[in-house]
Amino acid sequence: MLESPAALEEQRGFLLYSRGWALAYLDREEEALACFEEARTIRDDWPGPRGWIGYLLYVLDRNEEAVEVLQGAIGRWPDDAVLHYRLGNAMHGAGRKEEAVRALKRSLELDPDQVDALLALAWSLREEGEFERALELAQKAATLAPDNADTWCAISDLADQLGMWELLLSTMRHRAVIEPTNAQMWVNLGVAYSVNGLLDEAIDAWTKSLSLDPTDAYAHCNLGCALIERGDVEAGIAEVERAHANDPDHTRTCDRMRKALRRRRCDEVSELFEREDFLGAKGFLLGVIASDDGSSELWSHLGYAHLELDEYQQAIEAYRRSLTIWESNPNAWHSLACAYWEVEDMANAIKAYRRSAEIDPEDERNWLCLGKIALDQGDPKAAEEHFRRAIRIEGEAPEIWYWLGRALAERGDRSGAIRMMERALEFDPENEFLEDQIEALRKQNTRWWRR
């Protein structure tokens, strides 16, 4: 029995729709679009062709056309969740972000379990800085589609944005199970290990990434810096050189290597400081700085070595050099002030202590030192103010209570001075020096001992 012309035309429409679907999945968007357009002229009684036309226009970056088609389709089928989802994507592509969010939310009202819509809304909210809400949506998508790599990609990105390092690591480990051949995933897993302090595991992940894609400059650079940090300096430099060879325009490569080398050198000099080998630390630092004089931290370390060796003028020069690189380093200003004090350059010492206190007003050391200088210069009132400021920051330091007592005694408040020194003795009950000072005050003896 022959089929009717109408039945044959309906069948042709279905075949065109099927062909368009297949072409779309082969990324042959223009051909697919033509198939769906023709299918719509035959079968305009259901949303399928219009939905695909809107989607393909969005993929082809013809977003306003996509919006027009999809809004027309929604006018006929207002409860079709997929149409609202695709409208949300097209709105987003057209830069109409608030409308995009409304369309995606409507899509999820109609069908709350759409994984693609959940992820699309999550990414839209992420762009608006609503990371917590976006994470909730991505995690829901993951429960619905635990093997969908896109869901875990969204979760890992949002965990990174929120600084949730443990979640980032657990998510990336899950991605390693479902995407074992994704080189970029292994790079990101290495980053997740690194921010969680797992250096050896990070090195393994970046090594795995490079086994999949040996040309990835970023992976070479990460691996190189990690090897340097672990102490494998030569191997690390070789990896960074490979990064540069694979991508000569990767300008951050050399900077990252220098930073990694500096961190390693700082760790090494800290070990020398712990052993109180200040002469060895000075020699080591002079050698390092000869080839890399751009690190504020290395210059500060050199200043500290000079201070401990009573080489005050050299310490001043090193700290001043450090501050030309990082002017707002409060610790360098404090140490520079101490060096000036040692050479009795009190004007510059006061300026440096004040600059340190301006940058970090919660460092009680600056106020204590300013108080001592004020007392030495015959201004016990200013000294008292500085000492009280220090006590408000660190109220359990016996030294500060002692010096406050000194300032009160100089101002004639002997009973107040005794109370302050007794307070100091509460925090350091075995201190015979404090006991002697208190006894001298009680006997109306004005003799003081320098500490």
Sine and cosine of phi, psi and omega as CSV:
sin_phi,cos_phi,sin_psi,cos_psi,sin_omega,cos_omega
0.00,0.00,0.80,-0.60,-0.02,-1.00
-0.96,0.28,0.63,-0.78,0.04,-1.00
-0.98,0.19,0.44,-0.90,-0.01,-1.00
-0.95,0.32,0.41,-0.91,0.05,-1.00
-0.83,0.56,-0.60,0.80,0.01,-1.00
-0.90,0.43,-0.65,0.76,0.02,-1.00
-0.92,0.40,-0.63,0.77,0.02,-1.00
-0.91,0.41,-0.65,0.76,0.02,-1.00
-0.91,0.41,-0.63,0.78,0.06,-1.00
-0.89,0.45,-0.64,0.77,0.03,-1.00
-0.91,0.41,-0.64,0.77,0.04,-1.00
-0.89,0.46,-0.62,0.78,0.05,-1.00
-0.88,0.47,-0.65,0.76,0.03,-1.00
-0.91,0.42,-0.65,0.76,0.01,-1.00
-0.91,0.42,-0.65,0.76,0.06,-1.00
-0.88,0.47,-0.67,0.74,0.03,-1.00
-0.87,0.49,-0.70,0.71,-0.01,-1.00
-0.90,0.43,-0.66,0.75,0.02,-1.00
-0.91,0.42,-0.68,0.73,0.04,-1.00
-0.86,0.51,-0.67,0.74,0.02,-1.00
-0.86,0.51,-0.71,0.70,-0.01,-1.00
-0.90,0.43,-0.69,0.72,0.01,-1.00
-0.89,0.45,-0.61,0.79,0.02,-1.00
-0.88,0.48,-0.65,0.76,0.00,-1.00
-0.96,0.27,-0.23,0.97,0.12,-0.99
-1.00,-0.08,0.14,0.99,0.00,-1.00
0.89,0.46,0.49,0.87,0.09,-1.00
-0.97,-0.23,0.95,0.33,-0.23,-0.97
-0.90,0.44,-0.68,0.74,-0.05,-1.00
-0.89,0.47,-0.70,0.72,0.02,-1.00
-0.91,0.41,-0.65,0.76,0.02,-1.00
-0.89,0.46,-0.67,0.74,-0.01,-1.00
-0.87,0.50,-0.68,0.74,0.02,-1.00
-0.88,0.47,-0.64,0.77,0.02,-1.00
-0.89,0.45,-0.71,0.70,-0.03,-1.00
-0.93,0.36,-0.58,0.81,0.05,-1.00
-0.88,0.48,-0.69,0.72,0.01,-1.00
-0.93,0.36,-0.63,0.78,0.02,-1.00
-0.88,0.47,-0.58,0.82,-0.01,-1.00
-0.91,0.41,-0.58,0.81,0.00,-1.00
-0.93,0.38,-0.38,0.93,0.00,-1.00
-1.00,-0.06,-0.70,0.71,-0.06,-1.00
-0.86,-0.51,1.00,0.09,-0.01,-1.00
-0.98,-0.22,0.35,0.94,-0.04,-1.00
-0.96,-0.27,0.20,0.98,0.06,-1.00
-0.53,-0.85,0.41,-0.91,-0.19,-0.98
-0.98,0.20,-0.23,0.97,-0.13,-0.99
-0.77,0.63,-0.84,0.54,-0.03,-1.00
-0.86,0.50,-0.70,0.72,0.00,-1.00
-0.88,0.47,-0.65,0.76,0.02,-1.00
-0.87,0.49,-0.67,0.74,0.01,-1.00
-0.94,0.33,-0.62,0.79,0.04,-1.00
-0.87,0.50,-0.72,0.69,0.04,-1.00
-0.86,0.51,-0.69,0.73,0.00,-1.00
-0.89,0.45,-0.72,0.70,-0.06,-1.00
-0.93,0.36,-0.59,0.81,0.10,-0.99
-0.89,0.46,-0.61,0.79,0.07,-1.00
-0.90,0.44,-0.72,0.70,0.01,-1.00
-0.88,0.47,-0.59,0.80,0.00,-1.00
-0.99,0.13,0.15,0.99,0.04,-1.00
0.90,0.44,0.48,0.88,0.11,-0.99
-0.97,-0.25,0.91,0.42,-0.26,-0.97
-0.93,0.36,-0.66,0.75,-0.02,-1.00
-0.91,0.42,-0.60,0.80,0.09,-1.00
-0.89,0.45,-0.65,0.76,0.02,-1.00
-0.88,0.48,-0.69,0.72,0.01,-1.00
-0.86,0.51,-0.70,0.71,-0.02,-1.00
-0.88,0.48,-0.72,0.69,-0.01,-1.00
-0.89,0.46,-0.71,0.70,-0.09,-1.00
-0.95,0.32,-0.60,0.80,0.07,-1.00
-0.90,0.43,-0.62,0.79,0.08,-1.00
-0.89,0.47,-0.65,0.76,0.01,-1.00
-0.92,0.40,-0.65,0.76,0.01,-1.00
-0.91,0.41,-0.52,0.86,0.07,-1.00
-0.86,0.51,-0.51,0.86,0.01,-1.00
-1.00,-0.04,-0.56,0.83,-0.03,-1.00
-0.79,-0.62,0.96,0.28,-0.14,-0.99
-0.92,0.39,-0.30,0.95,-0.04,-1.00
-0.97,-0.26,0.34,0.94,0.03,-1.00
-1.00,0.02,0.95,-0.32,-0.10,-1.00
-0.89,0.45,-0.61,0.79,-0.05,-1.00
-0.91,0.41,-0.63,0.78,0.04,-1.00
-0.88,0.48,-0.67,0.75,0.03,-1.00
-0.91,0.41,-0.63,0.78,0.04,-1.00
-0.88,0.47,-0.73,0.69,-0.02,-1.00
-0.93,0.36,-0.54,0.84,0.09,-1.00
-0.89,0.45,-0.65,0.76,0.05,-1.00
-0.85,0.52,-0.68,0.73,0.03,-1.00
-0.90,0.44,-0.70,0.71,-0.02,-1.00
-0.91,0.42,-0.66,0.75,0.06,-1.00
-0.86,0.52,-0.69,0.72,0.00,-1.00
-0.89,0.46,-0.69,0.72,0.02,-1.00
-0.89,0.45,-0.50,0.87,0.02,-1.00
-0.99,0.11,0.00,1.00,0.00,-1.00
0.99,0.13,0.19,0.98,0.00,-1.00
-0.99,-0.13,0.95,0.30,-0.24,-0.97
-0.93,0.36,-0.65,0.76,-0.01,-1.00
-0.90,0.43,-0.65,0.76,0.05,-1.00
-0.92,0.40,-0.57,0.82,0.04,-1.00
-0.88,0.47,-0.71,0.70,0.00,-1.00
-0.88,0.47,-0.66,0.75,0.01,-1.00
-0.89,0.45,-0.65,0.76,0.00,-1.00
-0.91,0.41,-0.66,0.75,0.00,-1.00
-0.93,0.37,-0.63,0.78,0.04,-1.00
-0.90,0.43,-0.63,0.78,0.04,-1.00
-0.91,0.42,-0.64,0.77,0.04,-1.00
-0.86,0.52,-0.67,0.74,-0.02,-1.00
-0.97,0.25,-0.43,0.90,0.13,-0.99
-0.90,0.43,-0.60,0.80,-0.02,-1.00
-0.98,0.21,-0.55,0.84,0.00,-1.00
-0.52,-0.85,1.00,-0.03,-0.11,-0.99
-0.92,0.40,-0.21,0.98,-0.10,-0.99
-0.97,-0.26,0.41,0.91,0.07,-1.00
-0.99,0.17,0.94,-0.35,-0.04,-1.00
-0.89,0.46,-0.72,0.70,-0.03,-1.00
-0.88,0.47,-0.65,0.76,0.00,-1.00
-0.93,0.37,-0.63,0.77,0.06,-1.00
-0.86,0.51,-0.70,0.72,-0.02,-1.00
-0.94,0.35,-0.65,0.76,0.01,-1.00
-0.88,0.47,-0.68,0.74,0.03,-1.00
-0.92,0.38,-0.62,0.79,0.04,-1.00
-0.86,0.51,-0.72,0.70,0.00,-1.00
-0.92,0.40,-0.60,0.80,0.03,-1.00
-0.90,0.44,-0.69,0.73,0.03,-1.00
-0.92,0.39,-0.57,0.82,0.04,-1.00
-0.86,0.51,-0.69,0.73,0.02,-1.00
-0.88,0.48,-0.46,0.89,0.01,-1.00
-1.00,0.01,0.04,1.00,0.02,-1.00
0.99,0.11,0.16,0.99,0.01,-1.00
-1.00,-0.01,0.93,0.37,-0.15,-0.99
-0.92,0.39,-0.66,0.75,-0.05,-1.00
-0.89,0.46,-0.73,0.68,0.01,-1.00
-0.90,0.43,-0.64,0.77,0.03,-1.00
-0.88,0.47,-0.63,0.77,0.01,-1.00
-0.90,0.43,-0.66,0.76,0.04,-1.00
-0.84,0.54,-0.69,0.72,-0.01,-1.00
-0.92,0.40,-0.68,0.73,0.00,-1.00
-0.90,0.43,-0.63,0.78,0.02,-1.00
-0.93,0.38,-0.58,0.82,0.08,-1.00
-0.90,0.43,-0.67,0.74,0.03,-1.00
-0.86,0.50,-0.61,0.79,0.00,-1.00
-0.92,0.38,-0.57,0.82,0.05,-1.00
-0.93,0.37,-0.52,0.85,0.01,-1.00
-0.98,0.18,-0.52,0.86,-0.04,-1.00
-0.67,-0.74,0.96,0.27,-0.11,-0.99
-0.90,0.43,-0.29,0.96,0.01,-1.00
-0.98,-0.21,0.16,0.99,0.01,-1.00
-1.00,0.07,0.92,-0.38,-0.07,-1.00
-0.89,0.45,-0.53,0.85,-0.03,-1.00
-0.89,0.45,-0.56,0.83,0.00,-1.00
-0.91,0.41,-0.67,0.74,-0.03,-1.00
-0.95,0.30,-0.51,0.86,0.10,-1.00
-0.88,0.47,-0.69,0.72,0.02,-1.00
-0.90,0.43,-0.68,0.73,-0.01,-1.00
-0.89,0.45,-0.70,0.72,-0.03,-1.00
-0.90,0.43,-0.64,0.77,0.03,-1.00
-0.89,0.45,-0.69,0.72,-0.03,-1.00
-0.94,0.33,-0.58,0.82,0.09,-1.00
-0.88,0.47,-0.62,0.78,0.05,-1.00
-0.90,0.44,-0.71,0.71,-0.01,-1.00
-0.88,0.47,-0.58,0.81,-0.05,-1.00
-1.00,0.02,-0.03,1.00,-0.03,-1.00
0.92,0.39,0.46,0.89,0.01,-1.00
-1.00,-0.05,0.99,0.16,-0.21,-0.98
-0.93,0.37,-0.59,0.81,0.01,-1.00
-0.92,0.40,-0.66,0.75,0.06,-1.00
-0.90,0.44,-0.65,0.76,0.04,-1.00
-0.84,0.54,-0.71,0.70,-0.04,-1.00
-0.92,0.39,-0.71,0.70,-0.01,-1.00
-0.89,0.45,-0.60,0.80,0.02,-1.00
-0.92,0.39,-0.71,0.71,-0.01,-1.00
-0.91,0.41,-0.57,0.82,0.07,-1.00
-0.89,0.45,-0.62,0.78,0.05,-1.00
-0.91,0.42,-0.65,0.76,0.03,-1.00
-0.88,0.47,-0.55,0.84,0.02,-1.00
-0.90,0.44,-0.48,0.88,0.02,-1.00
-0.96,0.27,-0.66,0.75,-0.08,-1.00
-1.00,-0.06,-0.23,0.97,0.04,-1.00
-0.76,-0.65,0.84,0.55,-0.13,-0.99
-0.92,0.39,-0.29,0.96,-0.02,-1.00
-0.96,-0.28,0.20,0.98,0.01,-1.00
-1.00,0.01,0.97,-0.26,-0.08,-1.00
-0.88,0.47,-0.65,0.76,-0.01,-1.00
-0.90,0.43,-0.56,0.83,0.06,-1.00
-0.87,0.49,-0.66,0.75,0.00,-1.00
-0.92,0.40,-0.56,0.83,0.09,-1.00
-0.87,0.50,-0.73,0.68,-0.03,-1.00
-0.93,0.37,-0.55,0.84,0.08,-1.00
-0.89,0.45,-0.64,0.77,0.06,-1.00
-0.87,0.50,-0.65,0.76,0.05,-1.00
-0.89,0.46,-0.67,0.75,0.00,-1.00
-0.89,0.45,-0.68,0.73,0.07,-1.00
-0.88,0.48,-0.67,0.74,-0.07,-1.00
-0.88,0.47,-0.73,0.68,-0.04,-1.00
-0.94,0.34,-0.29,0.96,0.09,-1.00
-1.00,-0.06,0.14,0.99,0.07,-1.00
0.98,0.21,0.29,0.96,-0.03,-1.00
-0.97,-0.23,0.98,0.19,-0.15,-0.99
-0.92,0.40,-0.70,0.71,-0.03,-1.00
-0.89,0.46,-0.66,0.75,0.02,-1.00
-0.91,0.40,-0.59,0.80,0.05,-1.00
-0.89,0.46,-0.68,0.73,0.02,-1.00
-0.87,0.49,-0.67,0.74,0.03,-1.00
-0.89,0.47,-0.66,0.75,-0.03,-1.00
-0.91,0.41,-0.70,0.72,0.01,-1.00
-0.93,0.37,-0.55,0.83,0.09,-1.00
-0.90,0.44,-0.66,0.75,0.04,-1.00
-0.90,0.44,-0.67,0.75,0.02,-1.00
-0.85,0.53,-0.69,0.73,-0.04,-1.00
-0.95,0.31,-0.39,0.92,0.11,-0.99
-0.94,0.35,-0.42,0.91,0.02,-1.00
-1.00,-0.02,-0.56,0.83,0.00,-1.00
-0.61,-0.80,1.00,0.02,-0.07,-1.00
-0.93,0.37,-0.14,0.99,-0.07,-1.00
-0.99,-0.13,0.05,1.00,-0.08,-1.00
-0.97,0.25,0.97,-0.25,-0.05,-1.00
-0.89,0.45,-0.61,0.79,-0.03,-1.00
-0.89,0.45,-0.67,0.74,0.01,-1.00
-0.91,0.41,-0.68,0.74,0.05,-1.00
-0.86,0.51,-0.68,0.73,-0.03,-1.00
-0.91,0.41,-0.72,0.69,0.04,-1.00
-0.86,0.51,-0.73,0.69,-0.01,-1.00
-0.88,0.47,-0.69,0.73,0.00,-1.00
-0.87,0.49,-0.72,0.69,-0.01,-1.00
-0.90,0.43,-0.61,0.79,0.02,-1.00
-0.92,0.40,-0.65,0.76,0.03,-1.00
-0.90,0.44,-0.65,0.76,0.05,-1.00
-0.88,0.47,-0.70,0.71,0.01,-1.00
-0.88,0.48,-0.56,0.83,0.02,-1.00
-0.98,0.22,-0.21,0.98,0.00,-1.00
0.95,-0.32,-0.10,0.99,0.03,-1.00
-1.00,0.05,0.94,0.34,-0.20,-0.98
-0.90,0.43,-0.73,0.68,-0.04,-1.00
-0.89,0.45,-0.71,0.71,0.03,-1.00
-0.89,0.45,-0.62,0.79,0.01,-1.00
-0.91,0.42,-0.70,0.71,0.03,-1.00
-0.88,0.47,-0.63,0.78,0.02,-1.00
-0.88,0.48,-0.64,0.77,0.01,-1.00
-0.92,0.39,-0.65,0.76,0.02,-1.00
-0.91,0.41,-0.59,0.81,0.07,-1.00
-0.90,0.43,-0.59,0.81,0.07,-1.00
-0.91,0.42,-0.62,0.78,0.05,-1.00
-0.86,0.52,-0.72,0.70,-0.02,-1.00
-0.92,0.40,-0.60,0.80,0.02,-1.00
-0.91,0.42,-0.61,0.79,-0.01,-1.00
-0.97,0.23,-0.43,0.90,-0.02,-1.00
-0.53,-0.85,0.99,0.12,-0.05,-1.00
-0.87,0.50,-0.38,0.92,-0.01,-1.00
-1.00,0.03,0.04,1.00,0.00,-1.00
-0.98,0.22,0.98,0.18,-0.18,-0.98
-0.91,0.42,-0.38,0.92,-0.04,-1.00
-0.96,0.27,-0.25,0.97,-0.12,-0.99
-0.85,0.52,-0.80,0.60,-0.05,-1.00
-0.91,0.42,-0.61,0.79,0.03,-1.00
-0.88,0.47,-0.68,0.73,-0.02,-1.00
-0.92,0.40,-0.61,0.79,0.03,-1.00
-0.90,0.43,-0.69,0.73,0.02,-1.00
-0.87,0.49,-0.68,0.73,0.01,-1.00
-0.89,0.45,-0.66,0.75,0.02,-1.00
-0.90,0.43,-0.68,0.73,0.03,-1.00
-0.89,0.45,-0.63,0.77,0.01,-1.00
-0.90,0.43,-0.68,0.73,0.04,-1.00
-0.86,0.51,-0.68,0.73,0.00,-1.00
-0.90,0.43,-0.70,0.72,0.00,-1.00
-0.90,0.44,-0.63,0.78,0.03,-1.00
-0.90,0.43,-0.62,0.78,0.06,-1.00
-0.89,0.46,-0.66,0.75,-0.03,-1.00
-0.92,0.40,-0.67,0.74,-0.02,-1.00
-0.94,0.33,-0.52,0.85,0.06,-1.00
-0.89,0.46,-0.60,0.80,0.06,-1.00
-0.90,0.44,-0.61,0.79,0.06,-1.00
-0.92,0.40,-0.64,0.77,0.04,-1.00
-0.89,0.46,-0.66,0.75,0.01,-1.00
-0.88,0.48,-0.54,0.84,0.03,-1.00
-1.00,0.07,0.03,1.00,-0.04,-1.00
0.86,0.51,0.52,0.86,0.07,-1.00
-1.00,-0.07,0.96,0.29,-0.10,-0.99
-0.96,0.29,-0.54,0.84,0.06,-1.00
-0.92,0.40,-0.69,0.72,0.06,-1.00
-0.89,0.45,-0.63,0.78,0.02,-1.00
-0.90,0.44,-0.66,0.75,0.01,-1.00
-0.88,0.47,-0.72,0.69,0.01,-1.00
-0.89,0.46,-0.68,0.73,0.01,-1.00
-0.87,0.49,-0.73,0.69,-0.06,-1.00
-0.93,0.38,-0.63,0.78,0.04,-1.00
-0.88,0.48,-0.61,0.80,0.04,-1.00
-0.92,0.38,-0.67,0.74,-0.01,-1.00
-0.92,0.39,-0.71,0.70,-0.06,-1.00
-0.92,0.39,-0.43,0.90,0.03,-1.00
-0.87,0.50,-0.50,0.87,0.00,-1.00
-0.96,-0.29,-0.15,0.99,0.00,-1.00
-0.44,-0.90,1.00,-0.05,-0.08,-1.00
-0.98,-0.20,0.34,0.94,-0.07,-1.00
-0.97,-0.24,0.23,0.97,-0.04,-1.00
-0.96,-0.26,0.89,-0.45,0.05,-1.00
-0.86,0.50,-0.64,0.76,-0.06,-1.00
-0.91,0.41,-0.65,0.76,0.01,-1.00
-0.91,0.42,-0.65,0.76,0.05,-1.00
-0.90,0.43,-0.61,0.79,0.05,-1.00
-0.90,0.43,-0.66,0.75,0.06,-1.00
-0.87,0.49,-0.65,0.76,0.03,-1.00
-0.90,0.44,-0.66,0.75,0.06,-1.00
-0.85,0.52,-0.66,0.75,0.00,-1.00
-0.90,0.43,-0.67,0.74,0.03,-1.00
-0.87,0.49,-0.70,0.72,0.04,-1.00
-0.88,0.48,-0.68,0.74,0.02,-1.00
-0.84,0.54,-0.73,0.68,-0.04,-1.00
-0.92,0.39,-0.39,0.92,0.03,-1.00
-1.00,-0.09,0.19,0.98,-0.01,-1.00
0.87,0.49,0.47,0.88,0.04,-1.00
-0.98,-0.18,0.97,0.24,-0.25,-0.97
-0.95,0.31,-0.65,0.76,-0.01,-1.00
-0.90,0.43,-0.64,0.77,0.06,-1.00
-0.91,0.41,-0.58,0.82,0.05,-1.00
-0.89,0.46,-0.69,0.72,0.02,-1.00
-0.85,0.52,-0.71,0.71,-0.01,-1.00
-0.89,0.45,-0.65,0.76,-0.02,-1.00
-0.92,0.39,-0.69,0.72,0.00,-1.00
-0.92,0.39,-0.63,0.78,0.04,-1.00
-0.90,0.44,-0.61,0.80,0.05,-1.00
-0.91,0.40,-0.65,0.76,0.05,-1.00
-0.86,0.51,-0.65,0.76,-0.07,-1.00
-0.97,0.24,-0.32,0.95,0.12,-0.99
-0.94,0.33,-0.37,0.93,0.01,-1.00
-1.00,-0.03,-0.67,0.74,0.00,-1.00
-0.71,-0.70,1.00,0.00,-0.15,-0.99
-0.93,0.36,-0.44,0.90,-0.10,-1.00
-0.99,-0.13,0.51,0.86,0.04,-1.00
-1.00,0.02,0.97,-0.26,-0.09,-1.00
-0.91,0.41,-0.56,0.83,-0.02,-1.00
-0.92,0.39,-0.62,0.79,0.03,-1.00
-0.91,0.40,-0.64,0.77,0.06,-1.00
-0.89,0.45,-0.66,0.75,0.01,-1.00
-0.89,0.45,-0.71,0.70,-0.01,-1.00
-0.92,0.38,-0.60,0.80,0.08,-1.00
-0.87,0.49,-0.66,0.75,0.04,-1.00
-0.87,0.50,-0.67,0.74,0.02,-1.00
-0.88,0.47,-0.64,0.77,0.02,-1.00
-0.92,0.40,-0.66,0.75,0.06,-1.00
-0.87,0.49,-0.65,0.76,-0.01,-1.00
-0.88,0.47,-0.64,0.77,-0.02,-1.00
-0.89,0.46,-0.51,0.86,0.02,-1.00
-0.99,-0.15,0.22,0.97,0.08,-1.00
0.88,0.48,0.51,0.86,0.14,-0.99
-1.00,-0.07,0.98,0.20,-0.19,-0.98
-0.94,0.33,-0.52,0.85,-0.01,-1.00
-0.89,0.46,-0.73,0.69,0.01,-1.00
-0.95,0.31,-0.53,0.85,0.05,-1.00
-0.88,0.47,-0.72,0.70,0.00,-1.00
-0.88,0.47,-0.70,0.71,0.02,-1.00
-0.86,0.52,-0.68,0.74,-0.04,-1.00
-0.94,0.34,-0.66,0.75,0.06,-1.00
-0.88,0.48,-0.66,0.75,-0.01,-1.00
-0.92,0.40,-0.62,0.79,0.04,-1.00
-0.92,0.40,-0.64,0.76,0.06,-1.00
-0.88,0.47,-0.68,0.73,0.00,-1.00
-0.93,0.37,-0.53,0.85,0.05,-1.00
-0.91,0.42,-0.65,0.76,-0.01,-1.00
-0.97,0.26,-0.68,0.74,-0.02,-1.00
-0.76,-0.65,0.99,0.11,-0.06,-1.00
-0.93,0.37,-0.17,0.99,-0.02,-1.00
-1.00,-0.09,0.16,0.99,0.08,-1.00
-1.00,-0.03,0.96,-0.28,-0.11,-0.99
-0.92,0.39,-0.34,0.94,-0.05,-1.00
-0.87,0.49,-0.64,0.77,-0.03,-1.00
-0.90,0.44,-0.69,0.72,-0.02,-1.00
-0.93,0.38,-0.59,0.81,0.05,-1.00
-0.89,0.46,-0.72,0.69,-0.03,-1.00
-0.93,0.37,-0.64,0.77,0.06,-1.00
-0.89,0.46,-0.60,0.80,0.06,-1.00
-0.90,0.43,-0.68,0.73,0.02,-1.00
-0.88,0.48,-0.68,0.74,0.00,-1.00
-0.91,0.42,-0.69,0.73,0.02,-1.00
-0.86,0.51,-0.64,0.77,0.01,-1.00
-0.91,0.41,-0.68,0.73,0.03,-1.00
-0.89,0.45,-0.52,0.86,-0.04,-1.00
-1.00,-0.01,0.17,0.98,0.12,-0.99
0.99,0.16,0.47,0.88,0.01,-1.00
-0.82,-0.57,0.97,0.26,-0.06,-1.00
-0.91,0.41,-0.43,0.90,0.03,-1.00
-0.91,0.41,-0.75,0.66,0.05,-1.00
-0.89,0.46,-0.63,0.78,0.01,-1.00
-0.87,0.50,-0.71,0.70,0.02,-1.00
-0.85,0.53,-0.68,0.73,0.00,-1.00
-0.87,0.49,-0.69,0.72,0.01,-1.00
-0.90,0.43,-0.69,0.72,-0.02,-1.00
-0.91,0.42,-0.64,0.77,0.01,-1.00
-0.92,0.40,-0.58,0.81,0.07,-1.00
-0.89,0.46,-0.66,0.75,0.01,-1.00
-0.90,0.43,-0.64,0.77,-0.02,-1.00
-0.92,0.40,-0.56,0.83,0.05,-1.00
-0.89,0.45,-0.44,0.90,0.01,-1.00
-1.00,0.04,-0.70,0.71,-0.06,-1.00
-0.71,-0.70,1.00,-0.04,-0.13,-0.99
-1.00,0.07,0.04,1.00,-0.04,-1.00
-0.89,-0.46,0.34,0.94,0.01,-1.00
-1.00,-0.09,0.94,-0.34,-0.05,-1.00
-0.86,0.50,-0.53,0.85,-0.03,-1.00
-0.88,0.47,-0.65,0.76,-0.02,-1.00
-0.92,0.39,-0.67,0.74,0.03,-1.00
-0.88,0.47,-0.63,0.78,0.03,-1.00
-0.87,0.48,-0.75,0.66,-0.05,-1.00
-0.93,0.36,-0.52,0.85,0.11,-0.99
-0.90,0.45,-0.65,0.76,0.08,-1.00
-0.87,0.50,-0.66,0.75,0.05,-1.00
-0.86,0.51,-0.70,0.72,-0.03,-1.00
-0.90,0.43,-0.67,0.74,0.01,-1.00
-0.91,0.42,-0.64,0.77,0.03,-1.00
-0.89,0.46,-0.65,0.76,0.02,-1.00
-0.91,0.42,-0.44,0.90,0.02,-1.00
-1.00,0.04,0.01,1.00,0.05,-1.00
1.00,-0.04,0.06,1.00,0.00,-1.00
-1.00,-0.09,0.98,0.21,-0.11,-0.99
-0.93,0.36,-0.62,0.79,0.01,-1.00
-0.92,0.39,-0.63,0.78,0.06,-1.00
-0.90,0.43,-0.63,0.77,0.01,-1.00
-0.88,0.47,-0.66,0.75,0.01,-1.00
-0.89,0.46,-0.68,0.73,0.00,-1.00
-0.88,0.48,-0.66,0.75,-0.01,-1.00
-0.91,0.42,-0.65,0.76,-0.02,-1.00
-0.96,0.28,-0.53,0.85,0.12,-0.99
-0.91,0.42,-0.58,0.81,0.07,-1.00
-0.90,0.44,-0.67,0.75,0.05,-1.00
-0.87,0.50,-0.64,0.77,-0.03,-1.00
-0.92,0.40,-0.46,0.89,0.07,-1.00
-0.88,0.48,-0.59,0.80,-0.01,-1.00
-1.00,0.07,-0.27,0.96,0.00,-1.00
-0.62,-0.79,0.94,0.33,-0.18,-0.98
-0.93,0.38,-0.25,0.97,-0.01,-1.00
-1.00,-0.09,0.13,0.99,-0.11,-0.99
-0.99,0.11,0.97,-0.25,-0.03,-1.00
-0.94,0.35,-0.52,0.86,0.03,-1.00
-0.85,0.52,-0.70,0.71,0.02,-1.00
-0.90,0.44,-0.66,0.75,0.02,-1.00
-0.87,0.50,-0.67,0.75,0.02,-1.00
-0.90,0.44,-0.66,0.75,-0.01,-1.00
-0.90,0.43,-0.68,0.74,0.01,-1.00
-0.90,0.44,-0.67,0.74,0.01,-1.00
-0.89,0.45,-0.65,0.76,0.02,-1.00
-0.89,0.46,-0.64,0.77,0.03,-1.00
-0.90,0.43,-0.66,0.75,-0.03,-1.00
-0.91,0.41,-0.48,0.88,0.00,-1.00
-1.00,0.00,0.19,0.98,-0.01,-1.00
0.87,0.49,0.49,0.87,-0.01,-1.00
-1.00,-0.03,0.82,-0.57,-0.04,-1.00
-1.00,0.00,0.10,1.00,-0.04,-1.00
-0.96,0.27,0.73,-0.69,0.00,-1.00
-0.88,-0.48,0.48,-0.88,0.10,-0.99
-0.94,-0.35,0.69,-0.72,0.09,-1.00
-0.96,0.27,0.60,-0.80,0.06,-1.00
-0.99,-0.10,0.00,0.00,0.00,0.00
